[in-house]
């Protein structure tokens, strides 16, 4: 009995000793943490937040008049005396980033200040300032506005080419009117495009929450440097679902410099129609991967023609920078000015070569330079709606005699009078030559003679 009680008291005593030891260890650790600063983004956020501003705009949008109102014939029968144009007052809000504190330059989105008659910038210290537009570019969705004020804070600009997928970033802006909201996330992807086919796009994708009102705000790295301008989201509801896009700073810097210097953006023109290199096209052209841009047509008297670029060439680099796809090439050229000399790296008949081109001036308002992606179809649908016969003996090939408007053949770009001279780079003289080449081909690219010039058409 005595031995049993002694064992129990020793056990209890031992357990009490362990508990006391644990309490002492916990107290010691707490004391150590109390003297050590906890990890936080607060110091960086406090430093750069004054560079992010709220932008509110007011303006008006005019609805176009009835185009028949100016037609003398219709004026005889219809009353067009009533006002045909209507103005709607609009108000919008977004964000901006001060990029030059001394001169008061603020970088934002084109769509934030579009149609603005009055622009008001509100700073972190609650000062409200009137701003004027220095320049705006719809193609890149960037704009620069200017305020006159002292005591401004600008954000240092980063080299966005050093960004990697997985890097931590923070978004600062004014979503839904909540001033200077900060969200954090990572870089989810780089080089995103295809959101607006008529724009120049090379987006940073991030899962940092971006919502309406964040447009034009800052995407910053953990060093407090501006890596991008928040621009767009993918959402079914209008709110954040973890897919936001920012314009990379290197692209924004180039556009910004032109807007400040000239008030607008003048883009160089190479003069080619291009298409992505799909895996099937890469197989047809015996390429080692599906990167680059396939030249489908070369414009007459263009920079490309003078440089010696031909259809069937695959452009893989511009000034030594890798070309991922047709959008990548379009962006590379669109950031350069007319008269700039560039080095074009391409693959021609399996061999790498380099050419030098001097860019011309683009007159198109749209960034779109390549044909629409072709819809896949079965072989029996490729030439549906077209009448194709053997060409006269003087012109070996297949003559496109007729193309029905709206037919699959018309949608793919065939026109009456075209002469198909090659299929998948193989010469064809008649239908007998063509049929074996069309059978079971993973991709079908035809070369046609049109008005004395050659061009490619991607049929499948």
Secondary structure in CASP SS format (residue, H / E / C, confidence):
PFRMAT SS
TARGET T0000
AUTHOR 0000-0000-0000
METHOD secondary structure of the structure
MODEL  1
X C 1.00
X H 1.00
X H 1.00
X H 1.00
X H 1.00
X H 1.00
X H 1.00
X H 1.00
X H 1.00
X H 1.00
X H 1.00
X H 1.00
X H 1.00
X H 1.00
X H 1.00
X H 1.00
X H 1.00
X H 1.00
X H 1.00
X H 1.00
X H 1.00
X H 1.00
X H 1.00
X H 1.00
X H 1.00
X H 1.00
X H 1.00
X H 1.00
X H 1.00
X H 1.00
X H 1.00
X H 1.00
X H 1.00
X H 1.00
X C 1.00
X C 1.00
X C 1.00
X C 1.00
X C 1.00
X C 1.00
X C 1.00
X H 1.00
X H 1.00
X H 1.00
X H 1.00
X H 1.00
X H 1.00
X H 1.00
X H 1.00
X H 1.00
X H 1.00
X E 1.00
X E 1.00
X E 1.00
X E 1.00
X E 1.00
X E 1.00
X E 1.00
X E 1.00
X E 1.00
X E 1.00
X E 1.00
X E 1.00
X C 1.00
X C 1.00
X C 1.00
X H 1.00
X H 1.00
X H 1.00
X H 1.00
X C 1.00
X H 1.00
X H 1.00
X H 1.00
X H 1.00
X C 1.00
X C 1.00
X C 1.00
X C 1.00
X C 1.00
X C 1.00
X C 1.00
X C 1.00
X C 1.00
X C 1.00
X E 1.00
X E 1.00
X E 1.00
X E 1.00
X E 1.00
X E 1.00
X E 1.00
X E 1.00
X E 1.00
X E 1.00
X E 1.00
X E 1.00
X E 1.00
X E 1.00
X E 1.00
X C 1.00
X C 1.00
X C 1.00
X C 1.00
X E 1.00
X E 1.00
X E 1.00
X E 1.00
X C 1.00
X H 1.00
X H 1.00
X H 1.00
X H 1.00
X C 1.00
X C 1.00
X E 1.00
X E 1.00
X E 1.00
X E 1.00
X E 1.00
X E 1.00
X E 1.00
X C 1.00
X C 1.00
X C 1.00
X C 1.00
X C 1.00
X E 1.00
X E 1.00
X E 1.00
X E 1.00
X E 1.00
X E 1.00
X E 1.00
X E 1.00
X E 1.00
X E 1.00
X C 1.00
X C 1.00
X C 1.00
X C 1.00
X E 1.00
X E 1.00
X E 1.00
X E 1.00
X E 1.00
X E 1.00
X C 1.00
X C 1.00
X C 1.00
X C 1.00
X C 1.00
X C 1.00
X C 1.00
X C 1.00
X C 1.00
X E 1.00
X C 1.00
X C 1.00
X H 1.00
X H 1.00
X H 1.00
X C 1.00
X C 1.00
X C 1.00
X C 1.00
X C 1.00
X E 1.00
X E 1.00
X E 1.00
X E 1.00
X E 1.00
X E 1.00
X C 1.00
X H 1.00
X H 1.00
X H 1.00
X C 1.00
X C 1.00
X C 1.00
X E 1.00
X E 1.00
X E 1.00
X E 1.00
X E 1.00
X E 1.00
X E 1.00
X E 1.00
X E 1.00
X E 1.00
X E 1.00
X E 1.00
X C 1.00
X C 1.00
X C 1.00
X C 1.00
X C 1.00
X C 1.00
X C 1.00
X C 1.00
X C 1.00
X C 1.00
X E 1.00
X E 1.00
X E 1.00
X E 1.00
X C 1.00
X C 1.00
X C 1.00
X C 1.00
X C 1.00
X C 1.00
X C 1.00
X C 1.00
X C 1.00
X C 1.00
X C 1.00
X E 1.00
X E 1.00
X E 1.00
X E 1.00
X C 1.00
X C 1.00
X C 1.00
X C 1.00
X E 1.00
X E 1.00
X E 1.00
X E 1.00
X E 1.00
X E 1.00
X E 1.00
X E 1.00
X C 1.00
X C 1.00
X C 1.00
X C 1.00
X C 1.00
X C 1.00
X C 1.00
X C 1.00
X C 1.00
X C 1.00
X E 1.00
X E 1.00
X E 1.00
X E 1.00
X E 1.00
X H 1.00
X H 1.00
X H 1.00
X H 1.00
X H 1.00
X H 1.00
X H 1.00
X H 1.00
X H 1.00
X H 1.00
X H 1.00
X H 1.00
X H 1.00
X H 1.00
X C 1.00
X C 1.00
X C 1.00
X C 1.00
X C 1.00
X E 1.00
X E 1.00
X C 1.00
X C 1.00
X E 1.00
X E 1.00
X E 1.00
X E 1.00
X E 1.00
X C 1.00
X C 1.00
X H 1.00
X H 1.00
X H 1.00
X H 1.00
X H 1.00
X H 1.00
X C 1.00
X C 1.00
X C 1.00
X C 1.00
X C 1.00
X C 1.00
X C 1.00
X C 1.00
X E 1.00
X E 1.00
X E 1.00
X E 1.00
X E 1.00
X E 1.00
X C 1.00
X C 1.00
X C 1.00
X C 1.00
X H 1.00
X H 1.00
X H 1.00
X H 1.00
X H 1.00
X C 1.00
X C 1.00
X C 1.00
X C 1.00
X C 1.00
X C 1.00
X E 1.00
X E 1.00
X E 1.00
X E 1.00
X E 1.00
X C 1.00
X C 1.00
X E 1.00
X E 1.00
X C 1.00
X C 1.00
X C 1.00
X H 1.00
X H 1.00
X H 1.00
X H 1.00
X H 1.00
X H 1.00
X H 1.00
X H 1.00
X H 1.00
X C 1.00
X C 1.00
X C 1.00
X C 1.00
X C 1.00
X C 1.00
X E 1.00
X E 1.00
X E 1.00
X E 1.00
X E 1.00
X E 1.00
X E 1.00
X E 1.00
X C 1.00
X C 1.00
X E 1.00
X E 1.00
X E 1.00
X E 1.00
X E 1.00
X E 1.00
X E 1.00
X E 1.00
X C 1.00
X E 1.00
X E 1.00
X C 1.00
X C 1.00
X C 1.00
X C 1.00
X C 1.00
X C 1.00
X C 1.00
X C 1.00
X C 1.00
X C 1.00
X C 1.00
X C 1.00
X C 1.00
X C 1.00
X C 1.00
X C 1.00
X C 1.00
X H 1.00
X H 1.00
X H 1.00
X H 1.00
X C 1.00
X C 1.00
X C 1.00
X E 1.00
X E 1.00
X E 1.00
X E 1.00
X E 1.00
X C 1.00
X C 1.00
X C 1.00
X C 1.00
X C 1.00
X C 1.00
X C 1.00
X E 1.00
X E 1.00
X E 1.00
X E 1.00
X E 1.00
X E 1.00
X C 1.00
X C 1.00
X C 1.00
X C 1.00
X H 1.00
X H 1.00
X H 1.00
X H 1.00
X C 1.00
X C 1.00
X C 1.00
X C 1.00
X C 1.00
X C 1.00
X C 1.00
X E 1.00
X E 1.00
X E 1.00
X E 1.00
X E 1.00
X C 1.00
X C 1.00
X E 1.00
X E 1.00
X C 1.00
X C 1.00
X C 1.00
X H 1.00
X H 1.00
X H 1.00
X H 1.00
X H 1.00
X H 1.00
X H 1.00
X H 1.00
X C 1.00
X C 1.00
X C 1.00
X C 1.00
X C 1.00
X C 1.00
X E 1.00
X E 1.00
X E 1.00
X E 1.00
X E 1.00
X E 1.00
X C 1.00
X C 1.00
X E 1.00
X E 1.00
X E 1.00
X E 1.00
X E 1.00
X E 1.00
X C 1.00
X C 1.00
END
